Amino acid sequence: MGLIVAYLSVPPFILTLGGLSVFASLALVVSQNTPIPVRDGLSSWGFGSWLGLRAPVVMLLVVAR
């Protein structure tokens, strides 16, 4: 992507949006339009509750500290 921005003078924001579209479409083709499930261990990071608080809030407090 950096080479395209440098040598073809494509604005980085436009290239990022275009790349997102291409890679998202490629992911759908590779997975044959089938959702790939998230393992149970990882779903608690986004949707779980730790120490009585939502998991993302706990992660924010740890990182911000």
Distance bins in CASP14 RR format, pairs under 12 A and 6 or more apart:
PFRMAT RR
TARGET T0000
AUTHOR 0000-0000-0000
RMODE 2
METHOD distances of the structure
MODEL  1
1 7 0 0 0 0 0 1 0 0 0 0 0
1 8 0 0 0 0 0 1 0 0 0 0 0
1 10 0 0 0 0 1 0 0 0 0 0 0
1 11 0 0 0 0 0 1 0 0 0 0 0
1 12 1 0 0 1 0 0 0 0 0 0 0
1 13 0 0 0 0 0 1 0 0 0 0 0
1 14 0 0 0 0 0 1 0 0 0 0 0
1 15 1 0 1 0 0 0 0 0 0 0 0
1 16 1 0 0 1 0 0 0 0 0 0 0
1 17 0 0 0 0 0 1 0 0 0 0 0
1 18 0 0 0 0 1 0 0 0 0 0 0
1 19 1 0 0 1 0 0 0 0 0 0 0
1 20 0 0 0 0 0 1 0 0 0 0 0
1 22 0 0 0 0 0 1 0 0 0 0 0
1 23 0 0 0 0 0 1 0 0 0 0 0
2 8 0 0 0 0 1 0 0 0 0 0 0
2 9 0 0 0 0 0 1 0 0 0 0 0
2 10 0 0 0 0 1 0 0 0 0 0 0
2 11 0 0 0 0 0 1 0 0 0 0 0
2 12 0 0 0 0 1 0 0 0 0 0 0
2 15 0 0 0 0 1 0 0 0 0 0 0
2 16 0 0 0 0 0 1 0 0 0 0 0
2 19 0 0 0 0 0 1 0 0 0 0 0
3 9 0 0 0 0 0 1 0 0 0 0 0
3 10 0 0 0 0 0 1 0 0 0 0 0
3 15 0 0 0 0 0 1 0 0 0 0 0
4 10 1 0 1 0 0 0 0 0 0 0 0
4 11 0 0 0 0 0 1 0 0 0 0 0
4 12 0 0 0 0 1 0 0 0 0 0 0
4 14 0 0 0 0 0 1 0 0 0 0 0
4 15 1 0 1 0 0 0 0 0 0 0 0
4 16 0 0 0 0 0 1 0 0 0 0 0
4 18 0 0 0 0 0 1 0 0 0 0 0
4 19 0 0 0 0 1 0 0 0 0 0 0
4 22 0 0 0 0 0 1 0 0 0 0 0
5 11 1 0 0 1 0 0 0 0 0 0 0
5 12 1 0 1 0 0 0 0 0 0 0 0
5 13 0 0 0 0 0 1 0 0 0 0 0
5 14 0 0 0 0 1 0 0 0 0 0 0
5 15 1 0 1 0 0 0 0 0 0 0 0
5 16 0 0 0 0 1 0 0 0 0 0 0
5 19 0 0 0 0 0 1 0 0 0 0 0
6 12 0 0 0 0 0 1 0 0 0 0 0
6 15 0 0 0 0 0 1 0 0 0 0 0
7 15 0 0 0 0 0 1 0 0 0 0 0
8 14 0 0 0 0 0 1 0 0 0 0 0
8 15 0 0 0 0 1 0 0 0 0 0 0
9 15 0 0 0 0 0 1 0 0 0 0 0
10 16 0 0 0 0 1 0 0 0 0 0 0
10 17 0 0 0 0 0 1 0 0 0 0 0
10 18 0 0 0 0 1 0 0 0 0 0 0
10 19 0 0 0 0 0 1 0 0 0 0 0
11 17 0 0 0 0 1 0 0 0 0 0 0
11 18 0 0 0 0 0 1 0 0 0 0 0
12 18 0 0 0 0 0 1 0 0 0 0 0
12 19 0 0 0 0 0 1 0 0 0 0 0
13 19 0 0 0 0 0 1 0 0 0 0 0
13 20 0 0 0 0 0 1 0 0 0 0 0
14 20 0 0 0 0 0 1 0 0 0 0 0
14 21 0 0 0 0 0 1 0 0 0 0 0
15 21 0 0 0 0 0 1 0 0 0 0 0
15 22 0 0 0 0 0 1 0 0 0 0 0
15 23 0 0 0 0 0 1 0 0 0 0 0
16 22 0 0 0 0 0 1 0 0 0 0 0
16 23 0 0 0 0 0 1 0 0 0 0 0
17 23 0 0 0 0 0 1 0 0 0 0 0
17 24 0 0 0 0 0 1 0 0 0 0 0
18 24 0 0 0 0 1 0 0 0 0 0 0
18 25 0 0 0 0 0 1 0 0 0 0 0
18 26 0 0 0 0 0 1 0 0 0 0 0
19 25 0 0 0 0 1 0 0 0 0 0 0
19 26 0 0 0 0 1 0 0 0 0 0 0
19 27 0 0 0 0 0 1 0 0 0 0 0
20 26 0 0 0 0 0 1 0 0 0 0 0
20 27 0 0 0 0 0 1 0 0 0 0 0
21 27 0 0 0 0 0 1 0 0 0 0 0
21 28 0 0 0 0 0 1 0 0 0 0 0
22 28 0 0 0 0 0 1 0 0 0 0 0
22 29 0 0 0 0 0 1 0 0 0 0 0
23 29 0 0 0 0 0 1 0 0 0 0 0
23 30 0 0 0 0 0 1 0 0 0 0 0
24 30 0 0 0 0 0 1 0 0 0 0 0
24 31 0 0 0 0 0 1 0 0 0 0 0
24 33 0 0 0 0 0 1 0 0 0 0 0
25 31 0 0 0 0 0 1 0 0 0 0 0
25 33 0 0 0 0 0 1 0 0 0 0 0
27 33 0 0 0 0 1 0 0 0 0 0 0
27 34 0 0 0 0 0 1 0 0 0 0 0
27 35 0 0 0 0 0 1 0 0 0 0 0
27 36 0 0 0 0 1 0 0 0 0 0 0
28 34 0 0 0 0 1 0 0 0 0 0 0
28 35 0 0 0 0 1 0 0 0 0 0 0
28 36 0 0 0 0 0 1 0 0 0 0 0
30 36 0 0 0 0 1 0 0 0 0 0 0
31 37 0 0 0 0 0 1 0 0 0 0 0
36 42 0 0 0 0 0 1 0 0 0 0 0
37 43 0 0 0 0 1 0 0 0 0 0 0
38 44 0 0 0 0 1 0 0 0 0 0 0
38 45 0 0 0 0 1 0 0 0 0 0 0
38 46 0 0 0 0 1 0 0 0 0 0 0
38 47 0 0 0 0 1 0 0 0 0 0 0
39 45 0 0 0 0 0 1 0 0 0 0 0
40 47 0 0 0 0 0 1 0 0 0 0 0
40 48 0 0 0 0 0 1 0 0 0 0 0
41 47 0 0 0 0 0 1 0 0 0 0 0
41 48 0 0 0 0 1 0 0 0 0 0 0
41 55 0 0 0 0 0 1 0 0 0 0 0
42 48 0 0 0 0 0 1 0 0 0 0 0
42 55 0 0 0 0 0 1 0 0 0 0 0
43 49 0 0 0 0 0 1 0 0 0 0 0
43 55 0 0 0 0 1 0 0 0 0 0 0
44 50 0 0 0 0 1 0 0 0 0 0 0
44 54 0 0 0 0 0 1 0 0 0 0 0
44 55 1 0 0 1 0 0 0 0 0 0 0
44 56 0 0 0 0 0 1 0 0 0 0 0
44 58 0 0 0 0 0 1 0 0 0 0 0
44 59 0 0 0 0 0 1 0 0 0 0 0
45 54 0 0 0 0 0 1 0 0 0 0 0
45 55 1 0 1 0 0 0 0 0 0 0 0
45 56 1 0 0 1 0 0 0 0 0 0 0
45 57 0 0 0 0 0 1 0 0 0 0 0
45 58 0 0 0 0 1 0 0 0 0 0 0
45 59 1 0 0 1 0 0 0 0 0 0 0
46 54 1 0 0 1 0 0 0 0 0 0 0
46 55 1 0 1 0 0 0 0 0 0 0 0
46 56 1 0 1 0 0 0 0 0 0 0 0
46 57 0 0 0 0 0 1 0 0 0 0 0
46 58 0 0 0 0 0 1 0 0 0 0 0
46 59 0 0 0 0 1 0 0 0 0 0 0
46 60 0 0 0 0 0 1 0 0 0 0 0
47 54 0 0 0 0 1 0 0 0 0 0 0
47 55 1 0 0 1 0 0 0 0 0 0 0
47 56 0 0 0 0 1 0 0 0 0 0 0
48 54 1 0 0 1 0 0 0 0 0 0 0
48 55 1 0 1 0 0 0 0 0 0 0 0
48 56 0 0 0 0 1 0 0 0 0 0 0
48 57 0 0 0 0 0 1 0 0 0 0 0
48 58 0 0 0 0 1 0 0 0 0 0 0
48 59 0 0 0 0 0 1 0 0 0 0 0
49 55 1 0 0 1 0 0 0 0 0 0 0
49 56 0 0 0 0 0 1 0 0 0 0 0
49 57 0 0 0 0 1 0 0 0 0 0 0
49 58 0 0 0 0 1 0 0 0 0 0 0
50 56 0 0 0 0 1 0 0 0 0 0 0
50 57 0 0 0 0 1 0 0 0 0 0 0
50 58 1 0 1 0 0 0 0 0 0 0 0
50 59 0 0 0 0 1 0 0 0 0 0 0
50 60 0 0 0 0 0 1 0 0 0 0 0
50 61 0 0 0 0 0 1 0 0 0 0 0
50 62 0 0 0 0 0 1 0 0 0 0 0
51 57 0 0 0 0 1 0 0 0 0 0 0
51 58 1 0 0 1 0 0 0 0 0 0 0
51 59 0 0 0 0 0 1 0 0 0 0 0
51 61 0 0 0 0 1 0 0 0 0 0 0
51 62 0 0 0 0 0 1 0 0 0 0 0
52 58 0 0 0 0 1 0 0 0 0 0 0
53 59 0 0 0 0 1 0 0 0 0 0 0
53 60 0 0 0 0 1 0 0 0 0 0 0
53 61 1 0 0 1 0 0 0 0 0 0 0
53 62 0 0 0 0 0 1 0 0 0 0 0
54 60 0 0 0 0 1 0 0 0 0 0 0
54 61 0 0 0 0 0 1 0 0 0 0 0
55 61 0 0 0 0 0 1 0 0 0 0 0
55 62 0 0 0 0 0 1 0 0 0 0 0
56 62 0 0 0 0 0 1 0 0 0 0 0
56 63 0 0 0 0 0 1 0 0 0 0 0
56 64 0 0 0 0 0 1 0 0 0 0 0
57 63 0 0 0 0 0 1 0 0 0 0 0
57 64 0 0 0 0 0 1 0 0 0 0 0
58 64 0 0 0 0 0 1 0 0 0 0 0
58 65 0 0 0 0 0 1 0 0 0 0 0
59 65 0 0 0 0 0 1 0 0 0 0 0
END
